[in-house]
Amino acid sequence: MGSDGLPPFSWTEAVTNWQFAPIVTAAVAIVAALYLWGVVRVARRHPRRPWPVLRTIAFFCGLLVVVLATQSGIGTYDDTLFWDHMIQHLMLIMIAPPLLVVGEPITLLLHASRNPLHTRVKKVLRSRPVHWLTWPAVGVVAYAATIVGTHLTGFMNVVEHNDTVHNAEHVLYLFVGYLYFLPLVGREPIGWKVSYPLRLFLLFIAMPVDAFTGVVLGSESTPPFTTTEPRSWGPSQLDDVHLGGAVMWIGGAAIMFVMILVTFFAWSRETRPSGGMGWLEVARRANLADRFAEGAAGAGNAGTPARAQPVARRIGNVDEDEEQLAAYNAYLARINGPARRDQESP
């Protein structure tokens, strides 16, 4: 249906005006069925350690984003409004992939499969091509090249006039996004263990790519490409391009900022296999230990047995140590004493 056959865009139309994409529907249905098969298989084989529900929810949310981006009103208007086209791109390269990565489908396959499939999957994961392809630097370069190459070159004209290339572009975004986020937010057995500081850095350096692309599009003085479906409503073609640039710049930066915050929070709560704690928890407990030491010293000076003093050197689970909590309460009482006396004095 041409653009003149579409009603003017509104968010109501985006919710209600759907299009049917049989290939996308079939692919999503097959992937969802295989994932559920793996979940059921793991539950049967390991009833005491079933597949985590949160991973399943994340994976299916990723599939839902793919469906919304291609078949809801976002997909219906993607050939008509460039800014809508850019929203679709962000959904396919920055929202759906990390959700799919968090679902850990590769790990699920390893847990659910038996030989010879299990052995073959492990060999593929350990192969040189996969090891090179999942190198974090490759993901960053692929992400930057995809964002710039598909928006600031003549490729966009090809997309606008060729449905096959347009659909292939959607697959490209999903693949590149998955490749980029796999070593940064995932825990799949791919052979690369990226430290949290490096993860934050690799997420941060992608933000200028989105900003640069958005600024260039927002600075165009003439439309850089032509659409195949002219319309008699909505913004002018040049204004549409400027809006698309704003979506890429602001929307891309906002999504990446959220990813950085989530990664930083995960770093602060990290629990090491050796039993160690994340740096934020270590700092918190060390600070509490210092307060306990002050409380124990104050209690000793007041004539109270100072048996809690050696406890301050331990940085264990301070929240459940009664002696340390008693020392901390003594510390609070000591520092609050002068203030209470000032309030009670006339």
N, C-alpha and C positions, 0 to 999 in steps of 0.2 A: 504494500500500500504506500503510495507516494506521500510526501510531506503534506501536500494540500489535503490529503485524505485523513491526516492525523489532526486531532483537535489541538489547540494551543497547549503547550506544556504546562502542567500543574502537578503538584505532588499527589493530588488525588488521581490524576491520570497515570502517574508513575506507579502507583499502588495497584490500580485496577486494569490498566491497559497492558496486558501481557501478550507475548508472542511465543509460539511453540517452536522450539529448536530440537528436532528429534535426535540429532547426534549428541547434543549436550545432555539431553534427558537420558538417553541410553547409557552414555559413559558414566554419568553420575550414579545412575541406578546400579550399574555393574560394580563400580568401586564401592558403593555403600553396602551392597550385598556381600562382597568379598570381605570387607572390614567386619561386618557383623558375624560372618562365618568364623573369622579369626577370634573374635571376642567369645563366641559360644564355645569354640574349640579350646581356648585357654581355660575357660571356666570348667569344662569337663575334665581336662587333664590336670588342672591345678585348682581344685575347689577351694583350697585355703588361701590361694593367691590369685584371685580373679583379676582380669584386666581392669585398671583404674577407670572409674566412670568419667572422671574429668577429662581424660584423654579422648574417650569416645565422644563426649560432648564437643570438645574442641574440633575434632576431625569433622564431625557432621555440621558444625557451624561453618567450617571452611567450605564444605560442599554446598551449603545453603547460600553462601556469598557468591559462589560461582553461578548458581541458578539465578539469583537475583540480578547479577550483573549482566547476564546474557538473555534472560527471558522475561524479566519484569519490565516495567516502563523504562528503566535505565537502558535496557537493551533495545526496546522498541524505538526510542528516540536517538540512538547512538549514531545513526546515519544522517540525522537532521540537525542536531545541536552539538556543536563541538565541545562545549563545556560539559554536556552530559556524557559525551564520548570520553572526556578526561576523568570524570567520576568513575566510569566503568573501568578505565585503565588502572586507577588507584585501587579499586576493589580487587582486580585480578592479579596485580603484582605486589601489593603491599598489605592487603587484609587477608585474603584467602590463603596464600602460601604459608604465613607463619602459623595460622590455625591448623593447617594440614600437617605442618612439621611437628607441632606440639602433640598432635595425635599419635605420633610415632608409628606409622604403618609398617616400616621396615622391621622394627623390633617386634611388633605384633606378629608379622609373618614368621619371624624366626621362632617365636614362642609357640605358634600354632602349627608349624609344619614339622614333618618328619623326613628322614632320609628317603630318597636322595634329594628332595627339594631343599631341605634344610642345608645340606652340604653345598649344594650349588649356589644358593643365595649367599652363603658365607664366602665362597670363592669369588663371586662377582664383587662383593663389597671389598675384598682384599686385593682385587686386581689393580694393575697400574692405571688403566684408564679411569676407573671410578675414583681412585685415590687422587689423581690429578684433577679430575673434574670437580671434586668436592673441596679442593683447596680453597680456603676463604678468599684469597686474592683473586681467584678466577671468578668467584661469585660477585665480588665487588666490581670487577671490570665488566663482566657481562651485564650487570644491572645498569651501570653508567652508560655503556654502549647502547643498550636497548632503549633507555629513556631518551637519550639524545638522538639516536639514529632513527627512531620511529616518529619523532615529533619535529625535528628541525631539519629534515632532509626531504627530498622528493618522494620518500616512501609513503608519506601520508596521502599524496595524490593517488598512488596505486591502491592504497587501502580503500579510499573513498569510491573507487570505480571498479573494484574487484572483490566480490563477496568471499571467494575462496581465500584470497590473501588476508582479508579482514578476519575471517575465522581462524586462519593460521596464526595471525597476530595474537589472538586471545590465548592460544596454546603456548605461544612464545612467552607471553607475560607470566602465565602460571609456572612454566618450567624455569624461567630465569628467577622469578621470585622465590620459588622453592629452593633453587640452587643457592641463592644468596642467603636466605634465612636458615638453611639447614645447619651449618656449623655454628650459627650465632645464637639461636634460640632452641635448638633441638638437642636431643641426647642420643641420637642414633649411633650405632657402632660403625662409623665411617672412617675411623683412623685418625681423625683430627680432633685434638683436645684444645680448644681455644680458651685462653684465660679470660676472665671477666673484664679486665681493663682493655684487652684487645678487642673483645666483643663490642664494648662501648665505643671504642675508636672507629671500628669498621661500620657501626651503625651511624655514627656522627658524620663520617666523611661522605655518606650518601646524601645528606641533607643539601649540601651545595649543588649537587647534580639536579635535584628537583627544583631548587631555587633558580639556578641558571636557566633551565629550560622554561620555567614559568616567566622569568623576566624577559627572555628573548621573545616569547610569544606575546607577552603583554606590551612589547615595544614595537610590534609590527605596524607599519604605516599603510600597508596594503594587505589584503588577504593572501596568505602564503599558499593556499590551495583552494580548490573549488569543490563544493559538495555536489553529489549527483541528484539530490532531492531538494530543489528550491522550495522555499516556503513563503507565505504571505503574512506571517505573524512572527512574533519574537524579535530578538535583537538583530541588528544588521550583521552581515557576515564578519566584518572586522571586529565589531563589538563582541561577537560570539567568540572569536579567537582570543581576544583580550580576557574575557571571562574564563576561557579554558586555561589560559596562562595563570590566572589567579588561583584556579582550582588546583593546578599542579604545584604552584609555589606554596600556598597557604595549607592546602589539604595534605600535600606530601610532607611538609615540615611538621604538621600537627601529628600525623600518624607516626612518623619516625620518632618524634619526641616522646610519644606514649611508649613506643618500643624501648627507648632508652631508659625511661623510668621503670618499666617492668623489669628490664635486665639489671638495672642498679638495685632494685628491691630484691631480686633473686640472689644477687651477689651478697647483699647484706645478710641474707638468711641462709647462705650456703652452709651445708653440713658436709664435711669431708668424710670420705670412706674410713679414714683412720679414727674417726670419732671427734675430730676437731670441729671448731665452730667457725661461723662466718666472722669476718673482721668486725662488723658492727656489734655482734653479740659479745665477742671478746672484749671490745672496748667498753661495752656497757657493764660487763661483769667486773672488769678491772676497776672501773670507776666506783662501782658498789663496794668492791673490796676495800678501796681506800676509805670510803665513808665508814665501813664497818670497823676499820682500824681506829679511826677517830672516835667512834662510839665506844669501842672497847677501852681505849685509853682514858676517855672521860669517865667511864664507869669505874675503872681502876683507881683513878684519882679521888673519886667520891667515896671510896671505901668499899665498893662492890667488888667481889672476886673477879679478876680480869682474865678469866679462863678463855674468853672469846678472842683475846689478842692474837694467838697463833693462827686462828681461823682465817684472819684477813689475808694470809699468804696464799690461801687456796682460791683458785678461780674455778670452782666447780659449779654445780647448780645452786647458785646463791639464793634462788627464789624458794628453795625447799629446805634450806639449812636453818634449823631453828636457832642455833647459836649465833649465826651471822645475822639473822633477822632481829634477834634480841639486841645485838650490838648496834644494828642500824636504828632501831627504835630508841636506844639510849642516845645515839647521835642526834636524832631529831629532837628528843626532849631537851638535850643540852643547848642546841641552837635556838630552840623556841622559848627557852626559859626566860631570857632577857626581854623578849618581845611581850610575853605574857605578863611579866612583872610591870612593864611600862603601861600596859593596858589597864591593869588593876590599880595602879597608883593613882591618887586623886590629882 
